[in-house]
Amino acid sequence: MTESRRYLPGEQPRAHWMRLDSAHILKRFFFCERALVRAMGAWLPLLAPLAVKTELPLFLWQSAQTADALRTRVFELRYPSRLLDLDDDALVVAPFEALVHAPAPVAFLHALGLHLLPALGTAYQRYLERADPIADGPTQRFLRLALAEKAEQARVVQSWLDSTVPLSADEARWLGALGAGLERL
């Protein structure tokens, strides 16, 4: 082994993804965040509890900020391309897009707090564990904030669920199907 190979091996444990690999994963995260923003905005007028009406807009804004940061970072990583197509990520994003079609407000809150926010938080955590802290430092900075926000959002939504009515059989089936879809991913 040459002297330089011993000190500068080609395989670094932190170099799991290249620039375009990271861009693809972050693009998927962007579409998931965008779907959450759309669903929260659509459901906001239909949610009755005052606590929900006053705190959900904060979650919506936080997700919109994260989506914007993700989109900007994807454009940086894929420069000069400015295309953001859903393409092969449609199956991954589908459970997040299904949130807007929840059968009732209580099902929306269950799906948001018990399934989608934790799933996105887990995905962010896994990305951060494998991302290169030097090459992908800008992403790590805003994704750490997003991870903390997702954890807090899930905790607050779960506290709202403590004072809601139980799910109906149809709502429970819809929620079960959504959860099963996430598990398959």
C-alpha positions in Angstrom: 0.0 0.0 0.0 1.4 3.4 -0.9 1.8 6.0 1.7 -1.0 8.2 0.4 -3.5 5.3 0.1 -3.0 4.5 3.8 -3.9 8.1 4.9 -6.4 9.0 2.1 -8.3 5.8 1.4 -11.0 6.0 -1.4 -13.7 4.7 0.8 -14.8 7.1 3.6 -17.5 5.9 5.9 -19.1 9.3 5.7 -19.2 9.3 1.9 -22.3 7.3 1.4 -24.0 9.5 -1.2 -22.8 11.7 -4.0 -24.2 15.0 -4.9 -27.0 13.8 -7.1 -27.9 11.0 -4.7 -28.4 13.6 -2.0 -30.4 15.8 -4.3 -32.8 12.9 -5.1 -33.4 12.1 -1.4 -33.9 15.8 -0.6 -36.3 16.1 -3.5 -38.4 13.3 -2.0 -38.4 15.1 1.3 -39.5 18.3 -0.5 -42.6 16.7 -2.0 -43.5 15.1 1.4 -43.2 18.5 3.1 -45.2 20.2 0.3 -48.0 17.6 0.7 -48.1 18.3 4.5 -48.4 22.1 3.9 -51.2 21.6 1.4 -53.1 19.2 3.7 -52.7 21.4 6.8 -53.9 24.4 4.9 -56.9 22.5 3.5 -57.9 21.2 6.9 -57.4 24.3 9.0 -60.8 25.8 8.4 -62.5 22.5 9.3 -60.8 22.0 12.7 -62.8 23.2 15.6 -60.6 23.3 18.7 -59.1 26.7 19.2 -55.8 25.3 20.3 -55.6 23.5 16.9 -56.6 26.6 15.0 -53.9 28.7 16.7 -51.0 26.2 16.6 -51.5 24.4 13.3 -50.6 27.5 11.3 -47.2 27.5 13.0 -46.7 23.9 11.9 -47.8 24.9 8.4 -45.3 27.7 8.3 -42.5 25.6 9.7 -43.1 22.9 7.0 -43.3 25.6 4.3 -39.9 26.9 5.5 -38.4 23.4 5.4 -39.9 22.7 2.0 -38.4 25.9 0.7 -35.0 25.1 2.1 -35.2 21.6 0.6 -36.2 22.9 -2.8 -33.4 25.5 -2.7 -30.8 22.8 -1.7 -32.0 20.4 -4.5 -31.5 23.2 -7.0 -28.0 23.9 -5.6 -27.0 20.2 -5.8 -28.5 19.6 -9.2 -27.3 22.9 -10.8 -27.9 23.8 -13.6 -31.1 21.7 -13.7 -34.1 23.5 -12.2 -36.5 20.6 -12.7 -38.5 19.1 -9.8 -40.6 16.2 -11.1 -42.2 13.7 -8.8 -41.2 10.8 -11.1 -40.4 7.6 -9.2 -41.1 9.2 -5.8 -44.8 9.1 -6.3 -45.3 6.0 -4.2 -43.3 7.5 -1.3 -45.2 10.8 -1.4 -48.6 9.2 -1.8 -49.3 8.7 2.0 -48.5 12.4 2.6 -50.7 13.4 -0.3 -53.5 11.2 1.1 -53.7 13.3 4.2 -55.7 15.9 2.5 -58.4 13.2 1.9 -58.8 12.2 5.5 -62.4 11.2 6.2 -62.8 13.5 9.3 -60.8 16.0 11.4 -60.0 13.4 14.0 -58.6 11.0 11.3 -56.5 13.9 9.9 -55.0 14.6 13.4 -54.3 10.9 14.0 -52.6 10.5 10.6 -50.6 13.7 11.1 -49.4 13.2 14.6 -49.1 9.4 14.8 -47.9 8.5 11.4 -46.7 11.2 9.0 -44.8 13.6 11.3 -43.0 10.8 13.0 -42.2 9.1 9.7 -40.7 12.3 8.2 -38.8 12.8 11.4 -37.4 9.3 11.2 -36.4 9.8 7.6 -34.7 13.1 8.5 -32.8 11.4 11.3 -31.6 8.5 9.0 -30.5 11.0 6.4 -28.5 13.0 9.0 -26.8 9.9 10.3 -25.5 9.0 6.8 -24.9 12.4 5.3 -21.5 13.9 4.9 -21.1 16.6 7.5 -18.6 18.5 5.3 -20.1 18.2 1.8 -23.7 18.4 3.0 -23.3 20.8 5.9 -25.9 23.3 4.6 -28.5 20.5 4.5 -27.6 19.3 7.9 -28.1 22.8 9.4 -31.7 23.2 8.3 -32.6 19.5 8.5 -31.6 19.4 12.2 -34.0 22.2 12.9 -36.7 20.5 10.8 -36.1 17.2 12.8 -36.6 19.1 16.1 -39.7 20.8 14.8 -41.3 17.5 13.6 -40.7 15.9 17.0 -42.4 18.9 18.7 -45.2 19.0 16.2 -45.9 15.3 16.7 -45.9 15.8 20.5 -48.4 18.7 20.3 -50.7 16.9 17.9 -50.7 13.8 20.2 -51.7 16.1 23.1 -54.6 17.3 21.0 -55.7 13.8 20.4 -56.1 13.2 24.1 -59.2 15.4 24.1 -60.8 14.2 20.8 -63.5 11.7 20.2 -62.5 8.2 19.2 -62.2 7.2 15.6 -65.2 5.7 13.8 -64.7 2.3 12.1 -64.4 3.9 8.7 -61.8 6.4 10.0 -59.9 3.6 11.7 -59.8 1.6 8.5 -58.6 4.7 6.5 -55.9 5.3 9.2 -54.9 1.7 9.1 -54.5 1.7 5.4 -52.4 4.9 5.6 -50.2 3.3 8.3 -49.8 0.1 6.2 -48.8 2.2 3.2 -46.1 3.9 5.3 -44.9 0.5 6.6 -44.5 -0.8 3.1 -42.2 2.1 2.3 
